[in-house]
Amino acid sequence: MDNNTKATKTEAEATCIFNNGATMINKGFERAVELSKTSLDLAVEQNAEVLASVKKALKSSPLPGLFMFDLAGSAFESCVSLQKSLLDLAVEQNNAVAASIPQHGFDANNIKASLNTLVQQSVDRTVVAQNLVLNFAAKQTKTVAETVKQQPGVSGSPVETVTDSVQRGVDTVLAAQKEILNNATKAVKATAAKA
């Protein structure tokens, strides 16, 4: 067997070993993510049961503001939904990384090109994740503001004015964060493209 045949065989064996290892790691990671999602679903169910029990126990009491329990339940469900979306993005990222290296072999130039592509994809996924978080924050703020304004005695009061002001402030901050994120994304992508 000549040296070229040995080198080709060695590279093929290394690729096969890498692919098998990556497949096993990916399967384990995906199972861990599914387990996490199941745990999150169970937490939502338990949270709903606890909140319903507390509301039922306090229903006959003179305490105002039981709507806050509904708000808390909704916030928790939204948070869990966001967590599950982020877990899905992590699975996508993990699969992309594992799939990219064996496609290009173990040549340094191919790996460099692959890594540049991965940086671009990673930035895109990070932007998606950040936007999920920002949209979640905007939705939660709007829900809280609307819920507070629907309470008896709030309409036309200073509480309504403050609630509107807080919501506008949060919306402004979130818009600024999105703009910063977009500018940072452009800069990272430009730098990666030059590498």
N, C-alpha and C positions, 0 to 999 in steps of 0.2 A: 504494500500500500504506500503510495507516495505521500508527500507532505500536504499537498493540496486536498487530497481525499481525506486525510486524517483531520485537517483543519475544518473541512466541511462537515465531516461526521461529528466532530467535537462541538461545533456551533449548533448543529441540528439537535444533538443530545441536550445541550444547554438550553436551547429554546423549548424543547419538550419538557424538561424538568421545570423550567420557569413557568410554562403554561399550566402544567399540572398543579404546581404550588399555588399559582395565582388563582386558579379555579377553586381550589379547596379554601383558600383564604376568603375569596369572594362569597362562596356559599356560606361560610361561617359568619361573615359580616352581615349578609342578607338575613340569615336566621336570627342574629342578634337584634337587627332592626325590627324584624317582625315581632319578636318577643317584646321589644320596647313598645311597639305600637299596641300590642295586646294589653300590656300593663297600663298604658295611657287610657285605653278604652275602659278598662276596669276602674281606673281612678275617676273617670267622668261619671260612671254609673254610681260609684260610692259617694261622690260629691253630691250628685243629684239627690240621692236618698237621704243624706245627712241634712242638706238644705231643706228638703221637703219636711223632714221630721221637726227641724227647728221652727220652720214657719208654722207648722201645725200646732206645735206647743205654745207658740207666742201669739197665735191668731186671736185668742180671747183677751190678750193683755192690752193695756192702753198704749203700748209702745208704738210710736209712729215710725215710718221708714222701713216697713217690711219689704218694700220694693228692692231694697239693697240686696236682699238675698237672691232675688231673681237676677239682678245685675251681676252679682258675684258668680252665680252659676253660669251665666252667659259668658262672662269673661274667662272663666276656667275652661269652658268648652272651646272657646276661640283660641286660647293659649295652647290647648292640646292639639287642635287642628294645625296650628302653626308649627308646633313641634314635629308633628307627623310629616308635614311638608318639608321641613328641614332634614328629617331623616331620609326622605326620598331623594333629596338633592345629594346627600352624602353617599347614598348607594350609587347614584349616577356618576358621581365624581370618582368613587372607588373603581367602578367598572371601566371608566374611561382611562384611568391610569394603568390598570392591569392590562387592558387591551392594546395600549399604544406601543409598549416597548417590544413585545415579540413580533409585531407587524413589521417593524423596521429593522429587525435583527439586532445585532450587538455592535454595529458600526457606529463610531463616534459621531459622524456627520448626521446620520439618520436619527440617532438619539437626540442630538441637539435640535434638529427640526421638530422632532416629536415633542420634546420638552417645551419648545416655543408654542406649539399648538396647545399643549396641555395648560400652559400659563393662560393663554387666551380663553380656553374653555373654563378654566377655574375662575377667572375673573368674571366671565359671564354668569356662572353659577352663583358666585358670591353676590353679584348684583341682584340676581333673582331672589336670593335669600334675604338680602338687606331690604329689598322692596317688599317682600312678604312681611317682614317685621314692621316696616314703616306703615304699610297699609293696615296692618293689624292695630298699631297704635292709633292711627287716625280713626279707624272704625270704633275702637273702644272708647275713645274720647267723645266721638259723636253720640254713641249709645248712652254714655253717662250723662252728657249734656241734655239730651232729649228726655231721658228718664227724670232727671232733676226738674226740668221745666214742666213736666206733666204733673208734678206733685201739687196738691192743693195749696193755694196761697203764694205760689212762686210767680205766676204770671204777673208782669208789671212791677215786680218788686226788685230791690237791689240784688237779690239772689239770682234772678234771671239775667240781670246786667253783668254780674260777675261771671256767671256760667258762660254767657256768650263771649265775654272777653277772654276767658281761659281757653275756650275752644278755638277762637281766632289765633291766640298765641301759640297753641300747640300746632295748629295747621301751618302757621308761618315757620315754626321750627322744623317741622317735617318737610316742608317744601325746600327749605334751605339745606337740610340733610340730603335730600334727593339730588339737588344741584351739586353739592360737594361730591357725592358718590359718582355722579355722571362725569364730572371733571377728573376725578381720580381714576376712573375707569379708562378714560381716553388717554391719560398720561401713562398708565401701566401698559396698555395695549401698544402705544407708540414705542415705548422702551423695549418691550418684548419683540416687536417687529424688527427693531434695529439690531437685536442681539444675534 
